Amino acid sequence: MDDIAKKATLIDGKRFSEQLRERVADEVGRLATRGDVVPGLAVVLVGDDPASRVYVQSKQRAVTAAGMRSFEHSLAAETTQQRLLDLIHQLNADADVHGILVQLPLPDHIDPGVIIEAIDPRKDVDGFHPTNVGRLGTGQGALVPCTPLGCLMLLQAHLGSLAGREAVVVGRSNIVGKPMAALLLGHDCTVTMAHSRTRNLPDVVGRADIVVAAAGRAHLIQGDWLKPGAVVIDVGINRIAAPERGEGKMRLVGDVDFDGAFATAGAITPVPGGVGPMTIACLLVNTLTAACRIHQLDEPEGLAPSL
Ligand code: NDP
């Protein structure tokens, strides 16, 4: 185990995200001086799903810790789609609000597509609006979904230029896999997207210099599939039974068999402590970026990768 432990470099997303959050807080302070602007994020929660409430609270804490304004809108589960649309329109028009985040999932009677399309694309800090999706796909400046943006930052911090590298993204969701592939392509990787219908996944993964695992399947990717030295970004968050911790106990694992991968990979993100903390830090980055663009102020240099 000691020999194994010496192989891969651990990509410490927690530390990187803390540094990023400090940098955002500095830039927020500077923005107040140069533009008399305080970035504001409105977070909308519909219903009382406990997990969603925890996510929302941690986002709000991060926003206020960075010196930004946080506006919470908690609506009852039976809120109508029209009532939610009215709120979105009100937030679109609110000059103090630079970012709008509607916590997903929404109750079944509300169509998330309709709600996302109602958000002003300039305030779409989740990067889910079709305008931002299209702008990312066509290489124009966009607000980019936070999780893939965080993965890109970790990859660049570890590898520098990504140009010419073979990248495999496992998972093709709209919030992680597809924007991740677009970002890697935009940074000149040769990109393969794998999904549940992909044939011979081990071979596909085995040719990658960069593997981004976002399938939501515990330990799907085995260490011996990896090309030696590959850089592995594990987005997956899976809760599995942990009888070694006591009866009924659970633990979080990624989509990659961490111990196996540690022996082969050049570098790997842990779960927890890898991509997860980067997602919230990138929400702060996107809110700051949105505020700068709305007020036509220069964006802080080097804070976010060029897109
Ligand atoms: P989705 O369920 O929306 O998408 C999963 C994708 O993985 C699908 O494209 C699916 O393929 C593919 N897939 C599923 N099983 C396999 C398989 N056996 N082989 C190859 N591909 C497979 O998930 P998300 O993208 O929303 O999330 C992915 C994971 O990332 C989850 O564990 C989630 O919790 C985590 N996550 C973590 C975040 C963080 O901050 N760290 C943020 C967001 C998500 P197909 O399209 O064919 O069905």
Residues whose N, C-alpha, C, O or C-beta is under 5 A from the ligand:
A	BS01	NDP	T147 V170 G171 R172 S173 V176 G177 A194 H195 S196 R197 A214 A215 G216 R217 V235 G236 I237 N238 V275 G276 T279
